[in-house]
Amino acid sequence: MFRRFARAFISPATNPYPEGATEIVAGRSLWADARARFLRNKAATGGLIVLLLLIAFALFGDLIAQWSNEEIDWAMLGRVPEVGGPSLANGHWFGVDETGRDLFARTVQGTRISLAVGIVGALVAVIIGTLYGAVSGYVGGRTDQVMMRIVDVLIAIPYMFVLILLMVVFERSVIMLFVGVGLISWLDMARIVRGQTLTLKNREFVEAAIATGVSTPRIILRHIVPNLLGIVAVYATLLVPSMILFESFISFLGLGVQEPSTSLGALINGGAQNLRNETPWMLGFPLFFFCTLLFALFFVGDGLRDALDPKDR
């Protein structure tokens, strides 16, 4: 009846649907809508492009480097301030450091290690914090109070003090740096996830799972955690720059990555120590990559937060 009524007022020339055709309205999922909103954010899209370029630089920069990161150019040793600057003729595109090693190759390695520390540290913090917060929020009661009081006590301890203590007591290695950075950064994640879990535990799909006899661990892993992926993804993206800053500060103090490996923080430390020797390239190039990496990560994190914010949909 409705179709006859509509055809009475729509001429064949203006009717967009042929005879017998039915209009199909295609819906979009939550992630498709978030992706469209993210791509409309020019700052976030630009940050993502820059971040991908930095990842490609860290992964494949060694393929185009003329020197290895540990190889010493003996012709430069002792003459770094005079002839050790950036040059295309001798293959040292970013110059050399105080020991005659190619700064381009060492910047590639430093970017790779800093990114690895940030990503692995954020991954460890997200896994521990998500599971801890989800269990605390869903179980509730006295268990929730005890678990959150433990978080309150731990969060009052300065992060840097604990990380420095771990690096001094245990062996200074990249693996220990990964573990130390991740283990001290999950507390905020646990509190965020616990708050979101409290809003999800009384939803209809959780009550239906309880009514059908689904066990508590299965409800947490199959129903609670998947619905937290949006906020977890945003926080993880914003957590990576913090991990890189922690690592850079530790390496700046000389307690992080040890020779012959390096990181952006260690390179910045070396460049700052040699700044009086009129070698600004030793500080400028690592500092440029460090700041660019942080800005790109922050822009991507802000874009994800805006794209997944339900208030803006």
C-alpha positions as CSV (number, residue, x, y, z in Angstrom):
1,M,0.0,0.0,0.0
2,F,2.8,2.4,0.9
3,R,4.6,1.7,-2.5
4,R,1.4,2.5,-4.4
5,F,0.9,5.7,-2.4
6,A,4.5,6.7,-3.1
7,R,4.3,6.0,-6.9
8,A,1.2,8.2,-7.1
9,F,3.3,11.2,-6.1
10,I,6.6,10.3,-7.8
11,S,6.8,10.5,-11.6
12,P,8.8,7.8,-13.4
13,A,11.4,10.3,-14.4
14,T,12.1,11.3,-10.8
15,N,11.7,7.9,-9.3
16,P,15.3,6.6,-8.4
17,Y,14.1,3.0,-8.0
18,P,13.1,0.9,-10.9
19,E,9.8,-1.1,-10.8
20,G,10.0,-3.8,-8.3
21,A,13.2,-2.6,-6.7
22,T,13.6,-2.3,-3.0
23,E,15.9,0.3,-1.4
24,I,18.7,-1.4,0.6
25,V,20.2,0.6,3.5
26,A,23.7,-0.7,4.2
27,G,24.8,-0.2,7.8
28,R,28.3,0.3,9.1
29,S,30.0,-1.4,12.1
30,L,31.5,0.4,15.0
31,W,35.0,-0.1,13.7
32,A,34.1,1.0,10.2
33,D,32.6,4.2,11.6
34,A,35.6,4.8,13.8
35,R,37.9,4.3,10.8
36,A,36.0,6.9,8.7
37,R,36.1,9.3,11.6
38,F,39.8,8.7,12.1
39,L,40.6,9.3,8.4
40,R,38.7,12.6,8.5
41,N,41.1,13.8,11.2
42,K,44.0,15.3,9.2
43,A,46.4,15.5,12.1
44,A,45.8,11.9,13.1
45,T,46.1,10.7,9.5
46,G,49.3,12.7,9.1
47,G,50.7,11.3,12.3
48,L,49.9,7.8,11.1
49,I,51.8,8.3,7.9
50,V,54.8,9.7,9.7
51,L,54.6,6.8,12.2
52,L,54.6,4.3,9.4
53,L,57.6,6.0,7.8
54,L,59.5,5.9,11.0
55,I,58.7,2.2,11.5
56,A,59.9,1.6,7.9
57,F,63.1,3.6,8.7
58,A,63.7,1.5,11.8
59,L,63.1,-1.8,10.1
60,F,64.7,-1.3,6.7
61,G,67.2,1.6,7.3
62,D,70.1,-0.8,7.6
63,L,69.6,-1.9,4.0
64,I,70.5,1.6,2.7
65,A,73.1,2.5,5.3
66,Q,76.7,2.6,3.9
67,W,78.2,1.7,7.3
68,S,77.2,-0.7,10.1
69,N,76.2,0.6,13.5
70,E,79.4,-0.9,15.1
71,E,81.9,-0.2,12.3
72,I,84.5,2.4,13.1
73,D,85.8,4.8,10.4
74,W,89.4,5.0,11.5
75,A,90.0,8.0,9.2
76,M,87.5,10.0,11.3
77,L,88.8,9.0,14.7
78,G,90.4,12.0,16.4
79,R,89.1,14.3,13.7
80,V,85.4,14.2,14.4
81,P,84.8,18.0,15.1
82,E,86.6,19.0,11.9
83,V,85.5,16.4,9.3
84,G,83.0,14.2,11.1
85,G,79.9,16.1,10.1
86,P,77.1,14.9,7.7
87,S,78.5,14.1,4.2
88,L,77.3,12.3,1.2
89,A,80.8,11.8,-0.1
90,N,82.0,9.4,2.6
91,G,78.6,7.7,3.2
92,H,78.1,9.2,6.7
93,W,74.8,10.9,5.9
94,F,74.2,11.9,9.6
95,G,77.9,12.3,10.4
96,V,79.8,10.1,12.9
97,D,79.9,10.0,16.7
98,E,82.9,10.7,18.9
99,T,84.3,7.2,18.3
100,G,83.9,7.4,14.5
101,R,80.8,5.2,14.2
102,D,78.2,6.1,11.6
103,L,75.4,8.1,13.2
104,F,72.8,7.1,10.5
105,A,73.2,3.4,11.3
106,R,73.1,4.1,15.0
107,T,70.0,6.3,14.7
108,V,68.3,3.4,12.8
109,Q,69.2,1.0,15.6
110,G,68.2,3.6,18.3
111,T,64.8,4.2,16.7
112,R,64.2,0.4,16.4
113,I,65.0,-0.2,20.1
114,S,63.0,2.7,21.4
115,L,60.0,1.6,19.3
116,A,60.4,-1.9,20.6
117,V,60.6,-0.8,24.2
118,G,57.5,1.4,23.8
119,I,55.4,-1.3,22.0
120,V,56.5,-4.2,24.2
121,G,56.2,-2.2,27.4
122,A,52.7,-1.0,26.5
123,L,51.7,-4.5,25.5
124,V,52.8,-5.9,28.9
125,A,51.0,-3.1,30.7
126,V,47.8,-3.5,28.7
127,I,47.6,-7.3,29.2
128,I,48.2,-7.1,32.9
129,G,46.1,-4.0,33.5
130,T,43.2,-5.3,31.4
131,L,43.0,-8.7,33.1
132,Y,43.5,-7.2,36.6
133,G,40.9,-4.5,36.2
134,A,38.4,-6.7,34.5
135,V,38.6,-9.3,37.3
136,S,38.4,-6.6,40.0
137,G,35.4,-4.8,38.5
138,Y,33.4,-7.9,37.6
139,V,33.9,-9.9,40.8
140,G,33.3,-6.8,43.0
141,G,32.8,-6.9,46.8
142,R,35.7,-7.4,49.1
143,T,37.9,-8.8,46.3
144,D,37.5,-5.6,44.4
145,Q,38.4,-3.5,47.5
146,V,41.5,-5.5,48.2
147,M,42.7,-5.4,44.6
148,M,42.2,-1.7,44.3
149,R,43.9,-1.0,47.6
150,I,46.9,-2.8,46.3
151,V,46.8,-0.6,43.2
152,D,46.5,2.5,45.3
153,V,49.6,1.5,47.3
154,L,51.7,0.7,44.2
155,I,50.6,3.8,42.3
156,A,52.0,5.9,45.2
157,I,55.5,4.6,44.6
158,P,57.4,6.8,42.0
159,Y,57.7,4.9,38.7
160,M,61.2,6.1,38.0
161,F,62.5,5.0,41.4
162,V,61.2,1.5,40.9
163,L,62.6,1.3,37.3
164,I,66.0,2.6,38.3
165,L,66.1,0.1,41.2
166,L,65.3,-2.8,38.9
167,M,68.0,-1.8,36.5
168,V,70.5,-1.4,39.3
169,V,69.7,-4.7,41.1
170,F,69.2,-6.9,38.1
171,E,71.3,-7.2,34.9
172,R,71.1,-4.2,32.6
173,S,69.6,-5.7,29.4
174,V,67.0,-4.9,26.8
175,I,64.8,-7.7,28.1
176,M,65.0,-6.4,31.7
177,L,64.1,-2.9,30.3
178,F,61.1,-4.4,28.5
179,V,59.8,-6.1,31.7
180,G,60.6,-3.3,34.0
181,V,58.9,-0.6,31.9
182,G,55.8,-2.8,31.4
183,L,55.4,-4.0,35.0
184,I,55.3,-0.5,36.5
185,S,52.9,1.0,34.0
186,W,49.8,-1.3,34.2
187,L,48.3,0.4,37.3
188,D,46.5,3.2,35.5
189,M,45.2,0.7,32.9
190,A,43.8,-1.4,35.7
191,R,41.8,1.5,37.2
192,I,40.4,2.5,33.8
193,V,39.4,-1.0,32.9
194,R,37.9,-1.6,36.3
195,G,35.7,1.5,35.9
196,Q,34.5,0.4,32.4
197,T,33.8,-3.1,33.7
198,L,31.5,-1.8,36.4
199,T,29.3,-0.3,33.6
200,L,29.3,-3.5,31.6
201,K,28.7,-6.2,34.2
202,N,25.0,-5.3,34.5
203,R,24.3,-5.2,30.8
204,E,21.8,-7.6,29.2
205,F,24.3,-9.8,27.4
206,V,26.2,-10.4,30.6
207,E,23.0,-11.3,32.5
208,A,22.1,-13.7,29.6
209,A,25.5,-15.4,29.9
210,I,25.1,-15.8,33.7
211,A,21.6,-17.2,33.2
212,T,22.8,-19.8,30.7
213,G,25.5,-21.0,33.2
214,V,28.6,-19.5,31.7
215,S,31.5,-19.5,34.1
216,T,33.0,-16.3,35.5
217,P,36.4,-16.6,33.7
218,R,34.7,-17.2,30.4
219,I,32.4,-14.2,30.9
220,I,35.4,-12.0,31.6
221,L,37.4,-13.2,28.6
222,R,34.5,-13.6,26.1
223,H,32.1,-10.9,27.0
224,I,33.8,-8.2,29.1
225,V,37.3,-7.9,27.6
226,P,36.1,-7.7,23.9
227,N,33.8,-4.8,24.8
228,L,36.8,-3.0,26.3
229,L,39.0,-3.1,23.2
230,G,38.1,0.5,22.2
231,I,39.3,2.2,25.3
232,V,42.2,-0.3,25.6
233,A,43.4,0.5,22.1
234,V,43.2,4.2,22.7
235,Y,45.1,4.0,26.0
236,A,47.7,1.7,24.6
237,T,48.4,4.1,21.8
238,L,48.9,6.9,24.3
239,L,51.0,4.6,26.6
240,V,53.7,4.0,24.0
241,P,55.1,7.5,24.1
242,S,55.3,7.3,27.9
243,M,57.2,4.0,27.6
244,I,59.6,5.6,25.1
245,L,60.1,8.6,27.5
246,F,60.8,6.3,30.4
247,E,63.4,4.3,28.4
248,S,65.0,7.5,27.1
249,F,65.3,8.9,30.6
250,I,66.9,5.7,31.9
251,S,69.3,5.5,28.9
252,F,70.1,9.2,29.4
253,L,71.2,8.3,33.0
254,G,73.3,5.5,31.6
255,L,71.2,2.7,33.1
256,G,69.4,1.6,30.0
257,V,70.6,0.1,26.8
258,Q,74.3,-0.8,27.0
259,E,76.9,-0.7,24.3
260,P,77.3,-1.7,21.6
261,S,73.5,-1.4,21.3
262,T,71.9,2.0,21.6
263,S,68.6,3.8,21.8
264,L,67.4,7.3,21.0
265,G,67.8,8.3,24.7
266,A,71.4,7.0,24.7
267,L,72.2,8.9,21.5
268,I,70.7,12.1,22.9
269,N,72.8,11.6,26.0
270,G,76.0,11.2,23.9
271,G,75.1,14.2,21.7
272,A,74.5,16.4,24.8
273,Q,77.9,15.4,26.3
274,N,79.7,16.3,23.1
275,L,77.8,19.5,22.3
276,R,80.7,21.6,23.6
277,N,83.0,20.0,21.0
278,E,81.0,21.7,18.2
279,T,79.3,18.6,17.0
280,P,75.6,19.6,16.9
281,W,74.7,16.8,14.5
282,M,75.3,14.2,17.2
283,L,72.4,15.7,19.2
284,G,70.3,17.1,16.4
285,F,69.5,14.0,14.4
286,P,68.6,11.7,17.3
287,L,66.6,14.5,18.9
288,F,64.7,15.1,15.7
289,F,63.7,11.5,15.3
290,F,62.8,11.3,19.0
291,C,60.5,14.3,18.9
292,T,58.9,13.3,15.6
293,L,58.2,9.8,16.9
294,L,56.5,11.2,20.1
295,F,54.4,13.8,18.2
296,A,53.3,11.1,15.6
297,L,52.2,8.8,18.4
298,F,50.4,11.5,20.3
299,F,48.5,12.6,17.2
300,V,47.5,9.0,16.4
301,G,46.4,8.4,20.0
302,D,44.3,11.6,20.0
303,G,42.8,10.6,16.7
304,L,41.8,7.1,18.0
305,R,40.3,8.7,21.1
306,D,38.2,11.0,19.1
307,A,37.2,8.3,16.6
308,L,36.1,5.9,19.4
309,D,34.4,8.4,21.6
310,P,30.7,7.5,21.8
311,K,29.8,11.1,22.7
312,D,31.0,12.3,19.2
313,R,29.2,9.8,17.1
